[in-house]
Amino acid sequence: MTTPTTAPTLPDVRDGLTTIERITVRAVASARGDEHTRSSRTVAQATRREPHYPAAELYATLTRLAQPWNTPYPLIDGSGDFGTAEGAPAAGATVTHAALSAAGQALIDELELPEDDPGQRLHLKASGQVLPGPFPHLLANGSTVGDSTFLPHHVGEVAAAITHRLQHPTSTLADIRALVHGPEFATPAAVVDPAQLDAIYETGRGSLRIRPDGDTDEITIDVDATAMVDGRPKQLSLLDQIDEYLEHRRSVLRRKHRKHESALDKIIAHDLSELAEQFAADRRTTISGGSPA
């Protein structure tokens, strides 16, 4: 039996998930999809398929992906006691249930590709395969895995920024920053120094000081936006993250629709517009240097 290498602990830039997160989402999807299943059963199925991942680690991943304070747009809809933002742990896997959330469903969307090309089909059983759906998980939910930290953002702002980049390939970071006002956290907060945020978006690295609403104390977040790109770790600017998302979606849609690139871009823009509308009222955005909107 082969032990997983350290590389998969970084998110893959294409779907924004680490290997164990992808295994967990696929396990929930293959159980009953949008119907709640006992978490212990889902974890057991995952361990049978991927025995080198302990059940406790898989359940910890499942609960984190269901907690809005850890995953702003949860990929898993948890039923039962999934802990609290103050640090109370989730109940055991035998008394909680899990199903895919709307975001999770959008991440596995188009999992099955055309029957006429079985060699290109994506299956739930292929737990290591990158998920093909349009939900921009890495940009919207961010990621905190090991030394890698990506900032979370409002889906509507992310969708607008990706669409702008899609329609204006030579757009600059300043153009994108006019659409992405700042990161979004579990609770409203203000960015203390906007220059820090600009540097992070430009380089993919830096420290960001924020001040939660109603609090005089500041919190420092060390950002290192490093993800797996073509099998290797790479530090990514905000523009890099958007471009990698577009490359992934074009690749998925090219296999499915076999249409001209311009037609694929229209599908991407349409999907982003639907996501922006679907999640429009779900979260609040942290405005750089000011108060949350």
Secondary structure, 3 states (H helix, E strand, C coil): CCCCCCHHHCCECCCCCCHHHHHHHHHHHHHCCCCCEEHHHHHHHHHHHCCCCCHHHHHHHHHHHHCCCCCCCCCEEEECCCCCCCCCCCCCCCCCEEEECHHHHHHHCCCCCCCCCHHHCCCCCCCCCCCCCCCCHHHHHCEEECCEEECCCCHHHHHHHHHHHHHCCCCCHHHHHCCCCCCCCCCCEEECCHHHHHHHHHHCEEEEEEEECCCCCCEEEEEECEEEECCEEEECCHHHHHHHHHHHHHHHHHHHHCCCHHHHHHHHHHHHHHHHHHCCCCCCCCCCCCCCC
